[in-house]
Amino acid sequence: MKRILLSIIMVFCVSVVTAQNPGAQSDPSLANYIYTAPQGWTPLQFADGIILRSNTSENCAIVMYAMRPSSGNLFQDAATAWGAVFQAFEVRPTMTFPALPALIQGVSAQGWVYVMVKQGIALRGSARDPLNEQQFFGFIMVANLGNRVAAISGLSKDPLVSACFGRSLGDVWPRFFSSLQFRNWNPPAGNDFAQKIHGVWQAISTSVGGGAVHRYVFTPAGRYAELGVTQRYMNLSRTEYAIWTSKTFGDGAYSISGNQMTFRPDRGKPETGFLRLEQISEDGGKTWKEKLYILTIRTPLQNCGPFPCANAEGDVAYERQNQ
């Protein structure tokens, strides 16, 4: 990780990455990563990791590391990886509001359990003047693959102004995560990823002058309902047999294959998206909120300037609702 760390810092400090020991043999565990690099990003192979580097005016990085033995505790593995990868940085508050979630845990459609740590960071000893300090955003994800763990890190500008892992200009992580798998990984028996989305989910977005609420109901019968139709059923019991087994409930049918969901409305054209289901804690792990993310792949708008168009790919977070 030390060689990779130096290269990450170089991404930001000198905008040049040069693989060290280019003739060195790569760790064989790196061949187990299956992924699609963000569009326009350049992969760089190291002996102990793979760096994906953005090719824009904002230097960003996604790094996949050689796999290591598991400690048996994913949160400890994440803390260890964070200390090794970001040892040249210190945690600083970000400009983003609301504050970034610090801890995330989830299960992928392929069946591996993962933990993420997200923090605002700055180079150690750098200025603390809000007008002058250079703030970054870093994260670590560790995935449990039995007796070993895979670690992935990310680094960008503050999410408020980032076009790599940003909240408005663009975020490449959802699409990258939707492509991430591991060779030689056999999912555990009884992986019920598809069943976990059954229920009522709500997303609230705010903007100047108002906001919007969007709800979904997903039933075990493979039917879904959206805002409006959903509201007519919100006060009914989750176990209401007539609804949860109905073949005509709601607005259409849905199906899930791996992490891909297809909506087939009763009126209109089918639409495909990618799912991830996570629990998020904003208080250091004391309380958790369950969220369903639906990434809808759309054609980006044109003439958006040097940055990706806002919401060109709609990654919407829905929070589980108690009926």
C-alpha positions as CSV (number, residue, x, y, z in Angstrom):
1,M,0.0,0.0,0.0
2,K,2.9,2.4,0.5
3,R,3.8,2.5,-3.2
4,I,0.1,3.1,-4.0
5,L,-0.2,5.8,-1.4
6,L,2.7,7.7,-2.9
7,S,1.0,7.6,-6.3
8,I,-2.3,8.8,-4.9
9,I,-0.6,11.8,-3.3
10,M,1.1,12.4,-6.6
11,V,-2.2,12.5,-8.4
12,F,-3.1,15.6,-6.4
13,C,0.2,17.2,-5.9
14,V,1.9,16.9,-9.3
15,S,-0.9,15.5,-11.5
16,V,1.4,12.7,-12.7
17,V,1.4,9.1,-11.8
18,T,4.3,6.8,-12.7
19,A,4.1,3.1,-11.9
20,Q,7.0,2.0,-9.7
21,N,8.9,-1.1,-10.6
22,P,6.9,-1.5,-13.8
23,G,8.5,-4.9,-14.4
24,A,7.5,-6.3,-11.0
25,Q,5.2,-9.2,-11.0
26,S,1.6,-8.2,-9.9
27,D,0.0,-9.8,-6.9
28,P,-2.2,-12.6,-8.4
29,S,-5.2,-11.5,-6.3
30,L,-5.6,-8.4,-8.4
31,A,-6.8,-10.6,-11.3
32,N,-9.9,-11.3,-9.2
33,Y,-11.3,-7.8,-9.6
34,I,-14.0,-7.5,-12.2
35,Y,-14.9,-3.9,-13.0
36,T,-15.7,-1.3,-15.6
37,A,-13.6,1.9,-15.3
38,P,-15.5,5.2,-15.4
39,Q,-15.6,6.6,-18.9
40,G,-12.4,8.4,-19.7
41,W,-10.5,7.2,-16.7
42,T,-7.0,5.6,-17.2
43,P,-6.0,2.4,-15.4
44,L,-2.5,2.1,-14.1
45,Q,-1.2,-1.3,-13.0
46,F,1.1,-1.7,-10.0
47,A,2.6,-4.8,-8.4
48,D,0.2,-4.4,-5.4
49,G,-2.7,-2.5,-6.8
50,I,-4.6,-0.9,-9.7
51,I,-5.2,2.8,-9.9
52,L,-8.0,4.3,-12.0
53,R,-7.3,8.0,-12.6
54,S,-9.6,10.6,-14.0
55,N,-8.5,12.5,-17.1
56,T,-10.1,15.8,-16.3
57,S,-9.0,19.0,-14.7
58,E,-10.0,17.4,-11.4
59,N,-7.5,14.7,-10.4
60,C,-9.4,11.8,-8.9
61,A,-8.5,8.2,-8.1
62,I,-10.1,4.8,-7.5
63,V,-7.6,2.3,-6.2
64,M,-8.0,-1.5,-5.9
65,Y,-5.5,-3.2,-3.6
66,A,-4.0,-6.6,-3.4
67,M,-6.3,-8.8,-1.2
68,R,-5.3,-9.4,2.4
69,P,-6.3,-11.9,5.2
70,S,-9.5,-11.1,7.0
71,S,-9.3,-10.1,10.6
72,G,-12.9,-11.4,11.1
73,N,-14.2,-7.9,11.7
74,L,-14.9,-5.8,8.6
75,F,-15.0,-2.5,10.5
76,Q,-11.5,-3.2,11.9
77,D,-10.3,-4.1,8.4
78,A,-11.7,-0.8,7.1
79,A,-10.0,1.1,9.9
80,T,-6.7,-0.6,9.2
81,A,-7.0,0.1,5.5
82,W,-7.9,3.7,6.1
83,G,-4.8,4.2,8.4
84,A,-2.5,2.7,5.7
85,V,-4.0,4.5,2.7
86,F,-4.6,7.9,4.1
87,Q,-1.7,8.2,6.5
88,A,-0.6,11.4,4.8
89,F,-4.0,13.0,5.5
90,E,-6.0,14.0,8.5
91,V,-9.8,14.1,8.9
92,R,-11.3,17.6,8.3
93,P,-15.0,18.7,8.0
94,T,-16.2,19.0,4.5
95,M,-18.1,21.9,3.0
96,T,-20.9,19.6,2.0
97,F,-24.2,19.9,3.9
98,P,-25.7,17.8,5.3
99,A,-22.5,16.1,6.6
100,L,-21.2,13.0,4.8
101,P,-22.2,9.7,6.3
102,A,-19.2,8.2,8.1
103,L,-20.1,4.5,8.0
104,I,-21.9,2.4,5.5
105,Q,-22.5,-1.4,5.5
106,G,-24.2,-3.5,2.9
107,V,-24.5,-6.7,0.9
108,S,-23.9,-6.8,-2.8
109,A,-26.1,-8.7,-5.3
110,Q,-23.1,-11.1,-5.7
111,G,-23.4,-11.9,-2.0
112,W,-20.3,-10.2,-0.5
113,V,-20.7,-8.1,2.6
114,Y,-19.0,-4.7,2.6
115,V,-18.2,-1.7,4.8
116,M,-17.4,1.8,3.7
117,V,-15.8,4.7,5.6
118,K,-16.2,8.2,4.1
119,Q,-14.5,11.3,5.5
120,G,-13.5,14.8,4.5
121,I,-9.7,15.0,4.6
122,A,-6.7,17.4,4.1
123,L,-3.0,16.9,3.8
124,R,-1.4,16.8,7.3
125,G,-0.1,20.2,8.4
126,S,-1.9,22.1,5.6
127,A,-3.7,25.4,6.3
128,R,-6.8,25.3,8.4
129,D,-8.1,28.6,7.0
130,P,-11.5,27.8,5.3
131,L,-10.7,30.2,2.5
132,N,-7.3,28.7,1.8
133,E,-7.1,25.1,2.8
134,Q,-7.4,22.5,0.1
135,Q,-10.1,20.0,1.2
136,F,-10.4,16.5,-0.2
137,F,-12.8,13.6,0.1
138,G,-11.6,10.1,0.8
139,F,-13.3,6.7,1.3
140,I,-12.4,3.1,1.9
141,M,-14.5,0.1,1.0
142,V,-13.6,-3.4,2.2
143,A,-15.4,-6.5,1.0
144,N,-15.5,-9.8,2.9
145,L,-14.5,-12.6,0.6
146,G,-14.4,-15.4,3.1
147,N,-10.9,-15.6,4.7
148,R,-9.7,-12.5,2.9
149,V,-10.8,-9.0,2.2
150,A,-10.6,-6.8,-0.9
151,A,-10.0,-3.1,-0.3
152,I,-10.8,-0.1,-2.6
153,S,-10.2,3.5,-1.9
154,G,-11.3,6.8,-3.6
155,L,-10.0,10.3,-3.5
156,S,-11.4,13.5,-5.0
157,K,-12.2,17.1,-4.2
158,D,-14.8,18.0,-1.6
159,P,-18.2,16.5,-2.8
160,L,-19.7,20.0,-2.9
161,V,-17.4,20.8,-5.9
162,S,-16.3,17.4,-7.2
163,A,-17.3,16.1,-10.6
164,C,-15.9,12.6,-9.6
165,F,-17.6,11.8,-6.3
166,G,-19.8,14.9,-6.1
167,R,-23.4,15.5,-4.9
168,S,-24.4,17.7,-7.8
169,L,-21.8,17.8,-10.6
170,G,-21.4,14.1,-11.0
171,D,-20.6,10.8,-9.2
172,V,-18.9,7.9,-10.9
173,W,-19.1,5.6,-7.9
174,P,-22.6,4.2,-8.4
175,R,-21.9,3.1,-12.0
176,F,-18.5,1.7,-11.0
177,F,-20.0,-0.2,-8.0
178,S,-22.7,-1.7,-10.2
179,S,-20.0,-3.3,-12.3
180,L,-17.9,-4.6,-9.5
181,Q,-17.6,-8.3,-8.9
182,F,-14.9,-10.8,-7.8
183,R,-13.7,-13.9,-9.6
184,N,-13.5,-17.2,-7.7
185,W,-16.2,-15.9,-5.3
186,N,-19.0,-18.2,-4.5
187,P,-22.0,-16.5,-3.0
188,P,-23.3,-18.0,0.2
189,A,-26.5,-20.1,0.1
190,G,-29.7,-18.2,0.7
191,N,-28.5,-14.8,-0.6
192,D,-31.9,-12.9,-0.5
193,F,-30.8,-9.6,-2.1
194,A,-34.0,-9.4,-4.2
195,Q,-36.3,-10.1,-1.3
196,K,-34.8,-7.4,0.9
197,I,-36.3,-4.6,-1.3
198,H,-39.9,-5.7,-0.5
199,G,-41.7,-2.9,1.2
200,V,-42.2,0.9,1.1
201,W,-39.4,3.3,0.2
202,Q,-39.4,7.1,0.1
203,A,-37.0,9.7,-1.3
204,I,-37.2,13.4,-0.5
205,S,-35.4,16.0,-2.6
206,T,-35.3,19.7,-1.8
207,S,-34.6,22.7,-3.9
208,V,-35.0,26.5,-3.8
209,G,-38.7,27.2,-3.4
210,G,-39.8,23.7,-2.5
211,G,-39.2,20.0,-2.7
212,A,-40.5,16.7,-3.9
213,V,-41.4,13.3,-2.4
214,H,-41.2,10.1,-4.4
215,R,-42.3,6.7,-3.0
216,Y,-42.1,3.1,-4.2
217,V,-43.9,0.0,-3.0
218,F,-42.3,-3.3,-4.1
219,T,-44.4,-6.4,-3.4
220,P,-43.3,-10.1,-3.3
221,A,-45.7,-10.7,-6.2
222,G,-43.4,-8.7,-8.5
223,R,-45.6,-5.6,-8.7
224,Y,-44.6,-2.0,-7.9
225,A,-46.5,1.3,-7.3
226,E,-45.2,4.9,-7.3
227,L,-46.2,8.1,-5.7
228,G,-50.0,8.7,-6.0
229,V,-50.9,5.1,-6.3
230,T,-48.6,4.3,-3.4
231,Q,-50.4,6.8,-1.1
232,R,-53.7,4.9,-1.4
233,Y,-52.1,2.0,0.3
234,M,-49.7,3.6,2.8
235,N,-52.0,2.9,5.8
236,L,-52.5,-0.8,5.0
237,S,-50.7,-3.4,6.9
238,R,-47.4,-4.7,5.3
239,T,-49.0,-8.2,5.6
240,E,-52.2,-7.2,3.8
241,Y,-52.7,-10.4,1.7
242,A,-54.8,-8.8,-1.0
243,I,-52.1,-6.3,-1.9
244,W,-48.9,-8.3,-1.4
245,T,-50.1,-11.2,-3.5
246,S,-52.0,-9.2,-6.1
247,K,-51.0,-9.6,-9.7
248,T,-52.7,-6.3,-10.7
249,F,-51.6,-4.0,-7.8
250,G,-49.9,-0.7,-8.6
251,D,-48.4,0.7,-11.8
252,G,-46.6,-2.3,-13.3
253,A,-44.3,-5.3,-12.8
254,Y,-40.6,-5.4,-11.9
255,S,-38.0,-8.1,-12.0
256,I,-34.5,-8.3,-10.5
257,S,-31.5,-10.2,-12.0
258,G,-28.3,-9.7,-9.9
259,N,-28.2,-6.0,-9.1
260,Q,-30.2,-5.0,-12.2
261,M,-33.9,-4.1,-11.9
262,T,-36.3,-3.8,-14.9
263,F,-39.5,-1.8,-14.5
264,R,-42.3,-2.9,-16.9
265,P,-45.1,-0.3,-16.4
266,D,-48.6,-1.3,-17.5
267,R,-48.5,1.8,-19.7
268,G,-45.2,2.9,-21.2
269,K,-41.8,1.5,-22.1
270,P,-39.6,-0.7,-19.8
271,E,-36.8,1.0,-17.9
272,T,-33.7,-0.6,-16.4
273,G,-31.7,0.4,-13.4
274,F,-29.1,-0.9,-10.9
275,L,-29.6,-1.4,-7.2
276,R,-27.6,-1.3,-4.1
277,L,-29.0,-1.7,-0.6
278,E,-27.1,-0.2,2.3
279,Q,-27.3,0.8,5.9
280,I,-25.9,4.2,6.7
281,S,-24.9,5.7,10.1
282,E,-24.2,9.4,10.6
283,D,-23.4,9.0,14.3
284,G,-20.5,6.6,14.3
285,G,-22.6,3.4,14.2
286,K,-25.0,4.2,17.1
287,T,-28.0,4.2,14.7
288,W,-28.5,3.0,11.2
289,K,-30.9,3.9,8.3
290,E,-31.7,1.4,5.6
291,K,-31.5,2.9,2.1
292,L,-32.2,1.6,-1.4
293,Y,-30.3,3.2,-4.2
294,I,-31.7,3.0,-7.7
295,L,-29.3,4.1,-10.5
296,T,-31.2,4.7,-13.7
297,I,-29.0,4.9,-16.8
298,R,-30.0,7.8,-19.0
299,T,-28.4,9.5,-22.0
300,P,-26.4,12.5,-20.7
301,L,-27.7,15.9,-21.7
302,Q,-25.6,17.9,-24.2
303,N,-23.7,21.3,-23.8
304,C,-23.1,20.9,-20.1
305,G,-19.7,22.6,-20.1
306,P,-16.5,20.9,-18.8
307,F,-18.4,18.8,-16.2
308,P,-20.9,15.9,-16.5
309,C,-24.5,17.1,-16.5
310,A,-26.2,17.1,-13.2
311,N,-28.4,14.0,-12.7
312,A,-27.5,12.7,-16.1
313,E,-27.6,9.3,-14.4
314,G,-30.2,9.3,-11.7
315,D,-28.8,7.6,-8.5
316,V,-31.7,8.2,-6.1
317,A,-31.6,7.2,-2.4
318,Y,-34.8,5.8,-1.0
319,E,-35.2,5.3,2.8
320,R,-37.3,2.4,4.1
321,Q,-40.6,3.5,5.6
322,N,-42.6,1.8,8.4
323,Q,-46.2,1.4,7.3
